[in-house]
Amino acid sequence: MTSGVHGDNAKKTDAATVATLLREPGLPPAESRILLAHILGWTRTQLITRDREPLAPETLAAYRSLHARRAAGEPIAYLTGTREFFGLTLKVSPSVLIPRPETELLVELALARLEGRRMPRVLDLGTGSGAIALAIAHGRPDAEVTALDRSANALDVARENARQLGLEARVRFLESDWYGALPAETAPFDIIVSNPPYIVSGDEHLSQGDLRFEPVDALTDHADGLAALRVIVAGAPSRLLPDSWLLCEHGYHQAPDVRALCTAAGFVDVMSERDLAGIERTTGGRHV
């Protein structure tokens, strides 16, 4: 009897646990914790307090699979299917870009420029997962938001995010190549925002890191990086109310070019704002 108990204890000791998996090489412990929490459905606290519980074989197999995919470079957001953005948990898939912290600057600037406006109308061009549109809609419950994307698959993700956040009645999604599908009778907007593809065709970063797995058409315009921005800036004045704003995210070196585009299109108070890394990340201007 005693021998049997010791045998059982030995099996439990040898079984995989959160603690043993976190000691394995290949991934930073922080990334392993994210994958384990996703598979187990545990909180961070549970990963600590239950870190020596034996894990079921199917749990271990699921972890090994995700571990291998992450070690090969696949983004954690695609492995877990979610990403946090502006305090919202969003569904993501390889059909959409992974929302990034620097894009929160665009939302902050937009919300600041909507202050004092009653029931503002917002247009988000190239919405992807819906991150920007939904963050603005969440921050301004009285806003009427229209979000466009040319990818039907991306719009499926965006609509699901709107549903999960309870915002489906407040954000209208349209399949459109920039302004193309906007009805002619559409009323002008209080603000237009966009995070368009702005990486130059052939840029080495497209074959590095997370970008290898993200939709290439959402990353690059397959030209000089300014093609989409030219269309957006040129088309904005006719779709904006007087004293309203256009705000665009762009690449780390593109702020002077985007300011020039805005000035040429007749915008005033043209400005660029820096992200937390000190990079001029968002540029825009006021329509008169």
Backbone as CSV, one residue per row, in Angstrom:
resi,resn,N_x,N_y,N_z,CA_x,CA_y,CA_z,C_x,C_y,C_z
1,MET,0.833,-1.210,0.000,0.000,0.000,0.000,0.861,1.250,0.000
2,THR,1.848,1.247,0.879,2.728,2.396,0.946,3.427,2.641,-0.374
3,SER,3.872,1.520,-0.986,4.556,1.639,-2.268,3.645,2.253,-3.322
4,GLY,2.353,1.872,-3.296,1.411,2.401,-4.282,1.219,3.894,-4.130
5,VAL,1.139,4.369,-2.891,0.963,5.803,-2.652,2.172,6.575,-3.159
6,HIS,3.364,5.995,-2.826,4.570,6.672,-3.307,4.604,6.722,-4.828
7,GLY,4.143,5.637,-5.467,4.110,5.599,-6.929,3.200,6.669,-7.493
8,ASP,2.019,6.838,-6.884,1.095,7.867,-7.338,1.704,9.255,-7.187
9,ASN,2.354,9.467,-6.047,2.971,10.766,-5.815,4.069,11.031,-6.835
10,ALA,4.802,9.985,-7.169,5.871,10.146,-8.144,5.309,10.555,-9.497
11,LYS,4.169,9.930,-9.875,3.544,10.282,-11.143,3.115,11.745,-11.152
12,LYS,2.528,12.211,-10.019,2.094,13.597,-9.938,3.287,14.544,-9.995
13,THR,4.356,14.148,-9.342,5.541,14.989,-9.340,6.128,15.114,-10.735
14,ASP,6.083,14.011,-11.499,6.654,14.016,-12.839,5.746,14.670,-13.878
15,ALA,4.449,14.840,-13.554,3.507,15.397,-14.518,3.847,16.851,-14.811
16,ALA,3.498,17.282,-16.014,3.728,18.672,-16.395,2.833,19.591,-15.577
17,THR,3.373,20.691,-15.128,2.639,21.719,-14.407,2.965,23.071,-15.023
18,VAL,2.216,24.080,-14.611,2.541,25.432,-15.064,3.979,25.773,-14.685
19,ALA,4.368,25.410,-13.470,5.717,25.728,-12.996,6.796,25.083,-13.864
20,THR,6.604,23.822,-14.229,7.633,23.154,-15.026,7.671,23.706,-16.449
21,LEU,6.509,24.019,-16.996,6.475,24.541,-18.359,7.115,25.924,-18.444
22,LEU,6.953,26.719,-17.395,7.545,28.050,-17.410,9.064,28.005,-17.310
23,ARG,9.599,26.867,-16.855,11.057,26.733,-16.762,11.673,26.217,-18.054
24,GLU,10.828,25.811,-18.994,11.347,25.271,-20.241,11.891,26.387,-21.134
25,PRO,12.937,26.118,-21.902,13.485,27.124,-22.809,12.615,27.270,-24.055
26,GLY,12.931,28.279,-24.827,12.255,28.453,-26.111,11.430,29.707,-26.206
27,LEU,10.751,30.075,-25.101,9.949,31.291,-25.077,10.208,32.040,-23.781
28,PRO,10.069,33.347,-23.780,10.119,34.093,-22.521,8.981,33.624,-21.613
29,PRO,9.214,33.544,-20.303,8.150,33.100,-19.387,6.858,33.898,-19.528
30,ALA,6.979,35.192,-19.808,5.765,36.010,-19.943,4.897,35.512,-21.096
31,GLU,5.516,35.115,-22.199,4.749,34.611,-23.335,4.164,33.237,-23.028
32,SER,4.928,32.408,-22.339,4.403,31.096,-21.940,3.202,31.256,-21.027
33,ARG,3.238,32.237,-20.135,2.100,32.479,-19.234,0.856,32.861,-20.021
34,ILE,1.025,33.707,-21.032,-0.125,34.125,-21.844,-0.753,32.919,-22.531
35,LEU,0.085,32.068,-23.108,-0.435,30.891,-23.809,-1.118,29.929,-22.838
36,LEU,-0.512,29.722,-21.673,-1.108,28.808,-20.677,-2.422,29.367,-20.149
37,ALA,-2.469,30.655,-19.868,-3.709,31.261,-19.385,-4.812,31.126,-20.421
38,HIS,-4.448,31.269,-21.694,-5.431,31.134,-22.775,-5.961,29.705,-22.853
39,ILE,-5.078,28.733,-22.808,-5.496,27.337,-22.939,-6.305,26.884,-21.731
40,LEU,-5.858,27.264,-20.542,-6.507,26.812,-19.310,-7.743,27.641,-18.957
41,GLY,-7.820,28.863,-19.493,-8.898,29.753,-19.081,-8.690,30.288,-17.686
42,TRP,-7.431,30.367,-17.279,-7.093,30.826,-15.930,-6.675,32.288,-15.953
43,THR,-6.813,32.924,-14.791,-6.298,34.271,-14.607,-4.814,34.196,-14.268
44,ARG,-4.154,35.347,-14.261,-2.746,35.389,-13.877,-2.565,34.907,-12.442
45,THR,-3.516,35.261,-11.591,-3.434,34.832,-10.191,-3.519,33.315,-10.090
46,GLN,-4.407,32.714,-10.866,-4.527,31.257,-10.839,-3.262,30.579,-11.347
47,LEU,-2.594,31.175,-12.297,-1.338,30.594,-12.773,-0.306,30.529,-11.655
48,ILE,-0.381,31.458,-10.715,0.551,31.473,-9.583,0.097,30.507,-8.492
49,THR,-1.189,30.587,-8.140,-1.677,29.793,-7.004,-1.877,28.323,-7.352
50,ARG,-1.989,28.001,-8.627,-2.227,26.612,-9.023,-1.093,26.087,-9.916
51,ASP,0.074,26.692,-9.758,1.154,26.392,-10.697,1.742,24.996,-10.558
52,ARG,1.386,24.254,-9.505,1.946,22.908,-9.325,0.908,21.802,-9.546
53,GLU,-0.273,22.200,-10.018,-1.281,21.191,-10.324,-0.905,20.463,-11.622
54,PRO,-1.021,19.129,-11.641,-0.739,18.393,-12.885,-1.690,18.821,-14.002
55,LEU,-1.158,18.954,-15.195,-1.965,19.349,-16.338,-2.382,18.122,-17.135
56,ALA,-3.592,18.153,-17.639,-4.115,17.040,-18.424,-3.314,16.894,-19.720
57,PRO,-3.218,15.668,-20.245,-2.457,15.442,-21.492,-2.933,16.312,-22.642
58,GLU,-4.253,16.511,-22.757,-4.758,17.326,-23.863,-4.365,18.801,-23.700
59,THR,-4.290,19.246,-22.446,-3.837,20.611,-22.178,-2.376,20.764,-22.576
60,LEU,-1.584,19.782,-22.196,-0.165,19.816,-22.540,0.031,19.802,-24.057
61,ALA,-0.752,18.989,-24.758,-0.636,18.912,-26.216,-1.007,20.249,-26.863
62,ALA,-2.064,20.880,-26.354,-2.481,22.174,-26.891,-1.402,23.222,-26.658
63,TYR,-0.795,23.179,-25.472,0.285,24.126,-25.170,1.485,23.898,-26.072
64,ARG,1.862,22.640,-26.250,3.019,22.340,-27.096,2.795,22.863,-28.523
65,SER,1.577,22.749,-29.006,1.273,23.210,-30.355,1.433,24.728,-30.462
66,LEU,0.846,25.456,-29.505,0.958,26.909,-29.533,2.391,27.361,-29.286
67,HIS,3.088,26.652,-28.408,4.489,26.972,-28.110,5.323,26.887,-29.400
68,ALA,5.119,25.824,-30.164,5.882,25.644,-31.397,5.555,26.733,-32.409
69,ARG,4.288,27.082,-32.522,3.903,28.123,-33.474,4.464,29.488,-33.065
70,ARG,4.456,29.767,-31.772,5.028,31.029,-31.312,6.547,31.033,-31.510
71,ALA,7.188,29.921,-31.243,8.635,29.833,-31.445,9.004,30.056,-32.904
72,ALA,8.072,29.727,-33.803,8.292,29.941,-35.240,7.985,31.371,-35.657
73,GLY,7.523,32.183,-34.696,7.314,33.597,-34.969,5.879,34.050,-35.080
74,GLU,4.918,33.132,-35.030,3.519,33.525,-35.184,3.111,34.434,-34.026
75,PRO,2.432,35.539,-34.307,2.076,36.490,-33.253,1.173,35.874,-32.181
76,ILE,1.425,36.244,-30.944,0.614,35.743,-29.836,-0.853,36.126,-30.012
77,ALA,-1.104,37.316,-30.544,-2.497,37.747,-30.720,-3.270,36.804,-31.629
78,TYR,-2.612,36.268,-32.671,-3.285,35.312,-33.546,-3.443,33.958,-32.859
79,LEU,-2.504,33.609,-31.992,-2.588,32.328,-31.290,-3.716,32.322,-30.265
80,THR,-3.906,33.448,-29.598,-4.964,33.532,-28.585,-6.274,34.049,-29.170
81,GLY,-6.185,34.714,-30.328,-7.392,35.225,-30.980,-7.895,36.535,-30.433
82,THR,-7.135,37.178,-29.547,-7.583,38.437,-28.964,-6.419,39.409,-28.807
83,ARG,-6.774,40.694,-28.707,-5.786,41.725,-28.421,-6.480,42.857,-27.676
84,GLU,-5.807,43.397,-26.683,-6.338,44.531,-25.930,-6.013,45.820,-26.679
85,PHE,-6.996,46.723,-26.773,-6.769,48.010,-27.420,-7.659,49.058,-26.776
86,PHE,-7.051,50.079,-26.246,-7.772,51.189,-25.622,-8.767,50.695,-24.564
87,GLY,-8.350,49.673,-23.818,-9.186,49.123,-22.762,-10.238,48.144,-23.225
88,LEU,-10.279,47.845,-24.522,-11.258,46.915,-25.078,-10.564,45.622,-25.499
89,THR,-11.231,44.496,-25.259,-10.711,43.216,-25.733,-11.312,42.928,-27.098
90,LEU,-10.445,42.835,-28.098,-10.895,42.669,-29.475,-10.507,41.306,-30.017
91,LYS,-11.382,40.747,-30.816,-11.052,39.539,-31.567,-10.133,39.926,-32.716
92,VAL,-9.108,39.114,-32.949,-8.245,39.324,-34.114,-8.035,37.990,-34.811
93,SER,-7.709,38.069,-36.090,-7.406,36.887,-36.886,-6.404,37.302,-37.944
94,PRO,-5.830,36.350,-38.686,-4.906,36.726,-39.761,-5.540,37.559,-40.870
95,SER,-6.842,37.804,-40.792,-7.504,38.664,-41.781,-7.330,40.145,-41.463
96,VAL,-6.854,40.459,-40.244,-6.746,41.860,-39.831,-5.389,42.121,-39.205
97,LEU,-4.984,43.391,-39.255,-3.787,43.798,-38.533,-4.016,43.651,-37.036
98,ILE,-2.946,43.401,-36.311,-3.018,43.361,-34.852,-2.995,44.796,-34.342
99,PRO,-4.016,45.234,-33.608,-4.005,46.612,-33.081,-2.778,46.839,-32.199
100,ARG,-2.150,48.006,-32.360,-0.918,48.297,-31.652,-1.079,49.500,-30.720
101,PRO,-0.292,49.532,-29.660,-0.419,50.628,-28.687,-0.256,52.011,-29.302
102,GLU,0.638,52.154,-30.300,0.858,53.481,-30.869,-0.376,54.022,-31.578
103,THR,-1.270,53.131,-32.007,-2.486,53.586,-32.685,-3.483,54.185,-31.691
104,GLU,-3.307,53.912,-30.409,-4.171,54.527,-29.405,-4.037,56.042,-29.421
105,LEU,-2.880,56.553,-29.871,-2.694,57.998,-30.001,-3.732,58.592,-30.945
106,LEU,-4.010,57.901,-32.044,-4.999,58.382,-33.009,-6.375,58.498,-32.352
107,VAL,-6.737,57.521,-31.540,-8.023,57.558,-30.837,-8.057,58.716,-29.844
108,GLU,-6.976,58.894,-29.096,-6.917,59.980,-28.116,-7.082,61.341,-28.784
109,LEU,-6.389,61.535,-29.901,-6.477,62.809,-30.614,-7.877,63.025,-31.182
110,ALA,-8.486,61.968,-31.678,-9.839,62.085,-32.224,-10.846,62.449,-31.135
111,LEU,-10.777,61.754,-30.015,-11.718,62.042,-28.921,-11.543,63.470,-28.414
112,ALA,-10.310,63.942,-28.358,-10.073,65.313,-27.903,-10.715,66.321,-28.849
113,ARG,-10.664,66.054,-30.154,-11.228,66.982,-31.129,-12.742,66.864,-31.256
114,LEU,-13.304,65.846,-30.673,-14.763,65.706,-30.671,-15.401,66.314,-29.429
115,GLU,-14.574,66.743,-28.493,-15.128,67.348,-27.276,-15.953,68.583,-27.634
116,GLY,-17.120,68.697,-27.033,-17.989,69.840,-27.276,-18.884,69.688,-28.486
117,ARG,-18.700,68.619,-29.245,-19.553,68.383,-30.416,-20.674,67.419,-30.029
118,ARG,-21.877,67.792,-30.338,-23.034,66.975,-29.983,-23.319,65.971,-31.097
119,MET,-23.453,64.694,-30.737,-23.757,63.617,-31.680,-22.852,63.682,-32.909
120,PRO,-21.545,63.618,-32.704,-20.612,63.751,-33.833,-20.677,62.572,-34.788
121,ARG,-20.387,62.867,-36.041,-20.335,61.843,-37.074,-18.866,61.549,-37.369
122,VAL,-18.521,60.253,-37.325,-17.128,59.817,-37.429,-17.001,58.844,-38.595
123,LEU,-15.926,59.000,-39.383,-15.628,58.070,-40.470,-14.252,57.468,-40.236
124,ASP,-14.193,56.131,-40.215,-12.928,55.410,-40.056,-12.640,54.667,-41.358
125,LEU,-11.537,55.012,-42.000,-11.182,54.426,-43.285,-10.150,53.319,-43.106
126,GLY,-10.467,52.120,-43.615,-9.584,50.972,-43.451,-9.653,50.435,-42.039
127,THR,-10.855,50.087,-41.598,-11.087,49.811,-40.177,-10.459,48.523,-39.676
128,GLY,-10.228,47.533,-40.547,-9.622,46.279,-40.089,-10.458,45.598,-39.028
129,SER,-9.889,45.402,-37.849,-10.603,44.755,-36.740,-11.684,45.642,-36.145
130,GLY,-11.741,46.896,-36.589,-12.685,47.853,-36.017,-12.138,48.580,-34.805
131,ALA,-10.866,48.391,-34.503,-10.285,48.906,-33.260,-10.527,50.403,-33.067
132,ILE,-10.181,51.203,-34.062,-10.300,52.654,-33.917,-11.763,53.070,-33.827
133,ALA,-12.577,52.569,-34.751,-13.997,52.932,-34.772,-14.690,52.551,-33.468
134,LEU,-14.406,51.359,-32.977,-15.080,50.878,-31.772,-14.582,51.605,-30.528
135,ALA,-13.298,51.939,-30.494,-12.780,52.694,-29.353,-13.410,54.079,-29.287
136,ILE,-13.582,54.718,-30.451,-14.225,56.031,-30.471,-15.696,55.905,-30.087
137,ALA,-16.379,54.897,-30.628,-17.787,54.691,-30.295,-17.964,54.408,-28.804
138,HIS,-17.031,53.654,-28.234,-17.098,53.351,-26.799,-16.855,54.613,-25.971
139,GLY,-15.919,55.454,-26.434,-15.604,56.671,-25.693,-16.628,57.774,-25.859
140,ARG,-17.365,57.729,-26.960,-18.404,58.722,-27.226,-19.705,58.013,-27.578
141,PRO,-20.486,57.662,-26.557,-21.724,56.908,-26.788,-22.729,57.629,-27.685
142,ASP,-22.568,58.945,-27.858,-23.508,59.687,-28.713,-23.034,59.782,-30.160
143,ALA,-21.865,59.225,-30.463,-21.313,59.355,-31.811,-21.993,58.397,-32.788
144,GLU,-22.057,58.838,-34.039,-22.520,57.988,-35.144,-21.288,57.651,-35.979
145,VAL,-20.898,56.383,-35.966,-19.619,55.983,-36.555,-19.857,55.132,-37.803
146,THR,-19.147,55.468,-38.876,-19.137,54.667,-40.094,-17.723,54.155,-40.299
147,ALA,-17.579,52.856,-40.546,-16.261,52.244,-40.701,-16.205,51.487,-42.020
148,LEU,-15.180,51.759,-42.812,-15.055,51.163,-44.139,-13.818,50.279,-44.221
149,ASP,-13.922,49.209,-44.992,-12.762,48.385,-45.326,-13.079,47.648,-46.618
150,ARG,-12.057,47.446,-47.439,-12.298,46.736,-48.698,-12.280,45.226,-48.520
151,SER,-11.847,44.744,-47.355,-11.768,43.307,-47.092,-13.037,42.817,-46.398
152,ALA,-13.770,41.938,-47.061,-14.975,41.370,-46.450,-14.621,40.555,-45.214
153,ASN,-13.488,39.858,-45.246,-13.082,39.062,-44.085,-12.760,39.945,-42.889
154,ALA,-12.105,41.068,-43.151,-11.821,41.998,-42.061,-13.118,42.541,-41.474
155,LEU,-14.074,42.851,-42.318,-15.346,43.389,-41.825,-16.100,42.359,-40.989
156,ASP,-15.956,41.088,-41.320,-16.567,40.045,-40.485,-16.006,40.093,-39.064
157,VAL,-14.693,40.282,-38.967,-14.055,40.385,-37.651,-14.535,41.644,-36.930
158,ALA,-14.586,42.759,-37.647,-15.010,44.026,-37.049,-16.450,43.950,-36.546
159,ARG,-17.319,43.345,-37.331,-18.721,43.228,-36.910,-18.851,42.345,-35.673
160,GLU,-18.054,41.276,-35.602,-18.085,40.413,-34.429,-17.591,41.173,-33.199
161,ASN,-16.577,41.993,-33.368,-16.111,42.809,-32.244,-17.185,43.788,-31.787
162,ALA,-17.862,44.402,-32.748,-18.943,45.321,-32.396,-20.041,44.598,-31.627
163,ARG,-20.363,43.388,-32.066,-21.411,42.612,-31.386,-20.985,42.276,-29.961
164,GLN,-19.754,41.799,-29.799,-19.287,41.412,-28.475,-19.221,42.599,-27.517
165,LEU,-18.975,43.783,-28.061,-18.881,44.985,-27.220,-20.220,45.703,-27.066
166,GLY,-21.253,45.181,-27.687,-22.562,45.815,-27.596,-22.660,47.114,-28.377
167,LEU,-21.851,47.248,-29.430,-21.817,48.481,-30.206,-22.333,48.304,-31.626
168,GLU,-22.930,47.134,-31.919,-23.319,46.866,-33.299,-24.375,47.832,-33.826
169,ALA,-25.180,48.415,-32.939,-26.217,49.340,-33.386,-25.673,50.745,-33.619
170,ARG,-24.446,50.977,-33.202,-23.905,52.332,-33.247,-22.785,52.512,-34.253
171,VAL,-22.323,51.416,-34.846,-21.263,51.509,-35.846,-21.738,50.828,-37.124
172,ARG,-21.712,51.575,-38.226,-22.114,51.031,-39.523,-20.864,50.638,-40.292
173,PHE,-20.824,49.392,-40.773,-19.682,48.891,-41.519,-20.048,48.757,-42.994
174,LEU,-19.145,49.232,-43.860,-19.367,49.155,-45.297,-18.131,48.591,-45.975
175,GLU,-18.344,47.696,-46.938,-17.233,47.209,-47.744,-16.940,48.260,-48.806
176,SER,-15.747,48.826,-48.732,-15.451,49.960,-49.601,-13.956,50.141,-49.759
177,ASP,-13.535,50.508,-50.961,-12.153,50.885,-51.217,-12.060,52.387,-50.975
178,TRP,-11.664,52.742,-49.774,-11.665,54.115,-49.291,-13.064,54.720,-49.389
179,TYR,-13.241,55.828,-50.080,-14.541,56.500,-50.053,-15.540,55.905,-51.044
180,GLY,-15.128,54.924,-51.819,-15.899,54.476,-52.966,-17.343,54.106,-52.704
181,ALA,-17.622,53.409,-51.587,-18.977,52.913,-51.344,-19.837,53.856,-50.513
182,LEU,-19.294,55.017,-50.155,-20.116,55.966,-49.401,-21.220,56.513,-50.302
183,PRO,-22.468,56.401,-49.903,-23.550,56.956,-50.721,-23.352,58.449,-50.960
184,ALA,-23.737,58.904,-52.127,-23.543,60.305,-52.487,-24.250,61.247,-51.519
185,GLU,-25.363,60.779,-50.943,-26.149,61.641,-50.061,-25.654,61.610,-48.608
186,THR,-24.534,60.917,-48.354,-24.018,60.826,-46.995,-23.700,62.212,-46.446
187,ALA,-24.203,62.500,-45.240,-23.934,63.790,-44.609,-22.456,63.894,-44.254
188,PRO,-21.914,65.110,-44.249,-20.491,65.272,-43.937,-20.188,64.884,-42.484
189,PHE,-18.915,64.648,-42.220,-18.470,64.121,-40.937,-17.795,65.202,-40.096
190,ASP,-17.784,64.955,-38.790,-17.070,65.821,-37.861,-15.588,65.466,-37.793
191,ILE,-15.275,64.227,-38.121,-13.875,63.820,-38.136,-13.716,62.590,-39.028
192,ILE,-12.594,62.534,-39.719,-12.204,61.353,-40.489,-10.889,60.860,-39.910
193,VAL,-10.826,59.566,-39.605,-9.610,58.964,-39.056,-9.219,57.775,-39.918
194,SER,-7.918,57.499,-39.951,-7.469,56.359,-40.738,-6.084,55.908,-40.297
195,ASN,-5.916,54.602,-40.283,-4.601,53.971,-40.140,-4.416,53.116,-41.395
196,PRO,-4.007,53.736,-42.496,-3.957,53.031,-43.781,-2.655,52.262,-43.960
197,PRO,-2.562,51.449,-45.001,-1.266,50.825,-45.323,-0.269,51.897,-45.736
198,TYR,0.879,51.939,-45.065,1.842,53.008,-45.359,3.288,52.523,-45.452
199,ILE,3.510,51.216,-45.400,4.871,50.704,-45.549,5.223,50.659,-47.029
200,VAL,6.417,51.106,-47.353,6.883,51.143,-48.742,7.014,49.719,-49.283
201,SER,6.625,49.521,-50.537,6.752,48.217,-51.172,8.199,47.734,-51.105
202,GLY,8.379,46.477,-50.709,9.714,45.901,-50.641,10.479,46.206,-49.371
203,ASP,9.877,46.935,-48.448,10.547,47.254,-47.187,10.919,45.967,-46.460
204,GLU,12.139,45.916,-45.930,12.630,44.699,-45.287,11.803,44.287,-44.080
205,HIS,11.108,45.252,-43.442,10.320,44.924,-42.256,9.135,44.006,-42.579
206,LEU,8.704,44.006,-43.833,7.581,43.151,-44.207,7.910,41.669,-44.083
207,SER,9.170,41.346,-44.066,9.590,39.947,-43.946,10.182,39.646,-42.576
208,GLN,9.858,40.504,-41.591,10.409,40.332,-40.254,9.291,40.307,-39.215
209,GLY,9.552,39.612,-38.104,8.676,39.652,-36.944,7.231,39.320,-37.241
210,ASP,6.334,39.979,-36.509,4.905,39.732,-36.658,4.396,40.055,-38.047
211,LEU,5.039,41.026,-38.709,4.539,41.472,-40.014,4.493,40.346,-41.036
212,ARG,5.326,39.322,-40.861,5.330,38.191,-41.797,3.981,37.492,-41.836
213,PHE,3.221,37.591,-40.751,1.972,36.838,-40.617,0.732,37.708,-40.817
214,GLU,0.919,39.015,-40.908,-0.228,39.913,-41.021,-0.588,40.142,-42.496
215,PRO,-1.840,40.556,-42.762,-2.279,40.719,-44.162,-1.470,41.808,-44.866
216,VAL,-0.768,41.435,-45.910,0.172,42.355,-46.547,-0.521,43.574,-47.126
217,ASP,-1.752,43.413,-47.618,-2.455,44.547,-48.215,-2.845,45.597,-47.179
218,ALA,-2.861,45.219,-45.925,-3.153,46.174,-44.859,-1.886,46.852,-44.348
219,LEU,-0.740,46.362,-44.789,0.540,46.904,-44.349,1.158,47.848,-45.372
220,THR,1.134,47.454,-46.631,1.783,48.233,-47.674,0.812,48.601,-48.781
221,ASP,1.054,49.766,-49.384,0.245,50.184,-50.533,0.827,49.656,-51.836
222,HIS,1.899,48.833,-51.712,2.587,48.264,-52.872,3.165,49.372,-53.764
223,ALA,3.452,50.502,-53.129,4.027,51.633,-53.863,5.005,52.360,-52.942
224,ASP,4.892,53.684,-52.866,5.865,54.471,-52.107,5.472,54.706,-50.660
225,GLY,4.384,54.072,-50.215,3.936,54.234,-48.835,2.986,55.394,-48.630
226,LEU,2.820,56.231,-49.649,1.954,57.400,-49.526,0.722,57.334,-50.427
227,ALA,0.591,56.254,-51.207,-0.503,56.172,-52.182,-1.869,56.247,-51.505
228,ALA,-2.074,55.452,-50.464,-3.358,55.473,-49.765,-3.579,56.809,-49.061
229,LEU,-2.518,57.335,-48.470,-2.633,58.612,-47.764,-3.009,59.737,-48.729
230,ARG,-2.507,59.703,-49.948,-2.880,60.722,-50.940,-4.378,60.683,-51.230
231,VAL,-4.911,59.473,-51.396,-6.345,59.320,-51.680,-7.181,59.816,-50.501
232,ILE,-6.764,59.443,-49.300,-7.514,59.814,-48.096,-7.525,61.323,-47.897
233,VAL,-6.359,61.945,-47.997,-6.267,63.387,-47.779,-7.019,64.153,-48.868
234,ALA,-6.847,63.751,-50.109,-7.500,64.462,-51.208,-9.018,64.361,-51.133
235,GLY,-9.522,63.225,-50.666,-10.967,63.035,-50.628,-11.642,63.553,-49.381
236,ALA,-10.870,63.939,-48.380,-11.452,64.321,-47.096,-12.207,65.650,-47.103
237,PRO,-11.686,66.728,-47.717,-12.377,68.018,-47.584,-13.838,68.001,-48.008
238,SER,-14.164,67.295,-49.066,-15.551,67.290,-49.543,-16.469,66.465,-48.646
239,ARG,-15.887,65.754,-47.693,-16.699,64.901,-46.828,-16.642,65.325,-45.371
240,LEU,-16.084,66.500,-45.126,-15.981,67.023,-43.772,-16.828,68.287,-43.611
241,LEU,-17.383,68.443,-42.414,-18.032,69.694,-42.068,-16.979,70.790,-41.902
242,PRO,-17.374,72.051,-42.042,-16.432,73.118,-41.719,-15.952,72.988,-40.269
243,ASP,-14.714,73.325,-40.049,-14.096,73.281,-38.718,-13.983,71.860,-38.175
244,SER,-13.891,70.880,-39.074,-13.742,69.488,-38.671,-12.358,68.976,-39.060
245,TRP,-12.035,67.767,-38.602,-10.651,67.295,-38.650,-10.462,66.009,-39.450
246,LEU,-9.260,65.913,-40.027,-8.734,64.666,-40.589,-7.503,64.285,-39.778
247,LEU,-7.422,63.012,-39.353,-6.267,62.507,-38.618,-5.842,61.170,-39.221
248,CYS,-4.552,61.038,-39.535,-4.040,59.813,-40.137,-2.794,59.326,-39.416
249,GLU,-2.723,58.024,-39.192,-1.481,57.425,-38.730,-0.589,57.184,-39.947
250,HIS,0.736,57.190,-39.716,1.674,56.993,-40.826,2.980,56.434,-40.296
251,GLY,3.923,56.215,-41.183,5.207,55.646,-40.824,6.105,56.625,-40.088
252,TYR,7.174,56.108,-39.511,8.041,56.888,-38.636,8.728,58.059,-39.341
253,HIS,8.848,58.008,-40.678,9.566,59.038,-41.416,8.652,59.842,-42.340
254,GLN,7.355,59.632,-42.267,6.447,60.190,-43.269,5.745,61.474,-42.850
255,ALA,5.932,61.922,-41.621,5.199,63.094,-41.137,5.365,64.318,-42.040
256,PRO,6.578,64.677,-42.474,6.689,65.855,-43.354,5.891,65.711,-44.643
257,ASP,5.897,64.520,-45.234,5.148,64.300,-46.470,3.645,64.412,-46.239
258,VAL,3.169,63.862,-45.131,1.729,63.902,-44.865,1.299,65.317,-44.511
259,ARG,2.132,66.066,-43.803,1.816,67.477,-43.543,1.712,68.251,-44.855
260,ALA,2.613,67.953,-45.763,2.573,68.636,-47.067,1.291,68.293,-47.829
261,LEU,0.865,67.038,-47.774,-0.378,66.641,-48.423,-1.567,67.391,-47.829
262,CYS,-1.599,67.497,-46.502,-2.708,68.182,-45.830,-2.730,69.665,-46.194
263,THR,-1.572,70.281,-46.205,-1.502,71.702,-46.545,-1.951,71.934,-47.982
264,ALA,-1.503,71.077,-48.887,-1.885,71.211,-50.297,-3.382,71.028,-50.505
265,ALA,-4.016,70.232,-49.636,-5.455,69.986,-49.750,-6.286,71.077,-49.087
266,GLY,-5.618,72.078,-48.515,-6.334,73.213,-47.945,-6.587,73.138,-46.455
267,PHE,-6.045,72.127,-45.786,-6.221,72.037,-44.341,-5.385,73.101,-43.637
268,VAL,-5.876,73.561,-42.491,-5.140,74.507,-41.664,-4.831,73.851,-40.320
269,ASP,-4.060,74.533,-39.518,-3.647,73.995,-38.208,-3.040,72.599,-38.377
270,VAL,-2.314,72.409,-39.451,-1.721,71.096,-39.722,-0.678,70.776,-38.657
271,MET,-0.733,69.554,-38.127,0.116,69.176,-37.005,0.489,67.703,-37.076
272,SER,1.561,67.357,-36.362,1.938,65.956,-36.160,2.156,65.740,-34.675
273,GLU,1.705,64.589,-34.182,1.864,64.254,-32.766,2.764,63.038,-32.636
274,ARG,3.572,63.045,-31.590,4.512,61.945,-31.351,3.888,60.880,-30.456
275,ASP,4.247,59.616,-30.714,3.784,58.525,-29.865,4.699,58.409,-28.646
276,LEU,4.497,57.386,-27.820,5.268,57.240,-26.589,6.744,56.978,-26.854
277,ALA,7.066,56.527,-28.067,8.457,56.307,-28.433,9.112,57.574,-28.972
278,GLY,8.354,58.678,-29.021,8.896,59.932,-29.509,8.855,60.072,-31.015
279,ILE,8.148,59.178,-31.697,8.080,59.191,-33.159,6.828,59.954,-33.611
280,GLU,6.999,60.829,-34.595,5.816,61.498,-35.169,4.963,60.435,-35.861
281,ARG,3.829,60.118,-35.249,3.045,58.953,-35.650,1.710,59.313,-36.279
282,THR,1.141,60.459,-35.890,-0.184,60.835,-36.378,-0.137,62.284,-36.856
283,THR,-0.678,62.510,-38.043,-0.704,63.852,-38.634,-2.116,64.168,-39.082
284,GLY,-2.461,65.442,-38.990,-3.792,65.833,-39.437,-3.914,67.328,-39.587
285,GLY,-5.129,67.755,-39.929,-5.388,69.175,-40.086,-6.876,69.456,-39.990
286,ARG,-7.193,70.736,-39.873,-8.590,71.177,-39.723,-9.097,71.695,-41.057
287,HIS,-10.292,71.236,-41.416,-10.934,71.671,-42.661,-11.710,72.952,-42.414
288,VAL,-11.523,73.924,-43.283,-12.252,75.190,-43.150,-13.260,75.370,-44.289
